[in-house]
Amino acid sequence: MNTKVDSPVVVHFLFDRPCSLSRPTKLFWHGREYPITKIGLHHTYRQGSVLFHVFSVISSDTFFRLVFNSQNLSWLLEEVGDGQSG
C-alpha cells in the first residue's frame, strides 16, 4: 500500500559525466539508510519557473517516490509503499 509522505530527506546522488550516468544511490529517512537497488520512472515537470525531477526507486521491497527541486536543491520524499496492495 502506498502512502503520501511529503517529508524532506537526504539523498546521495551519483553523477559520472564520462559515463553519462546520473542516479540516486541511497536515501536517508527517519534515521535509516536505504540503498537504492532499482530505479524505475524518471520524469520532470515545471511549477512556474522551478524544474522538478521525480524518481521512482526501490530499496529492498520498499517503493519510494523522490522529488528533487532544482531551484533550492532539496529532496522530498513524496510517497512510500511496501509492495502490498490494498
N, C-alpha and C positions, 0 to 999 in steps of 0.2 A: 504494500500500500504506500502510495506517495503522499508526502506531507509538505505543505508550504512552510518555509522556514524564515527567509529574509534575514539572515544573520551574517555579519561580517566574518570573514575567515582569512587565514594566511595560506597562500598557495605558492609552492615552488614551481617555477616555470622554466623550461629548458628552451633556449634559443641558440641554435647552431647554424649560423649563416652559411658556412661552406657546405654543409649537408642539406641545406634548405629544410631544416627541421625546427619546428616550434610547437611545444605542447606542455600542458601541465603535468608534473610528475608526482606530486603529492600535495595533500591539503591537511591543515591542522584545524581541528574544530573541537571545542569543549575539552581541551587538554589532551586530545588523542591525535595521533598521526595516521593518516590514511594514504598508503601508497596507491597511486592510480595504476590499475592494471589494464584498463581498456578505455579508449576514447571513442565515443560514438559521434553524434552530430556536433558540428561546429557551425554556427552562423552568426551574423552580425545584424544589428538594427540601429537606427538613429532615433534619438529623442531630442528634438531641437538640433543643436549643433554637437551633441555628445554621441560618440560612437561606442556601442556596447558589443562585446564579444561574448557569446554564450557557448559553453562547453557542456555536453552531457558525457559524464565519465562514470566508470565503475571502479570500486575498490573492494576486492573480495566479492561479496554478494550484495554490496550496497551501492545504490544508484545515487549520484549527485548531479544537480544542475548548477553550474558555476557561472557567474556573470562578472565580467571584467569591465570596469568603467575606464575608458581610455582618457578621460579628462582629468580625473583625480587619482588615477592609477590604483584603484581599490577593487577588492574582490568581495563578492556577496554570494553566499550560499542561498540559492532561491528555493530549492526543492531537494528533498532526500527521500529515498524509497528503499524498502527492504527486500524487494523482489517478490513479495507476496501480493496476491490480488485480493481486492475486496475489503 
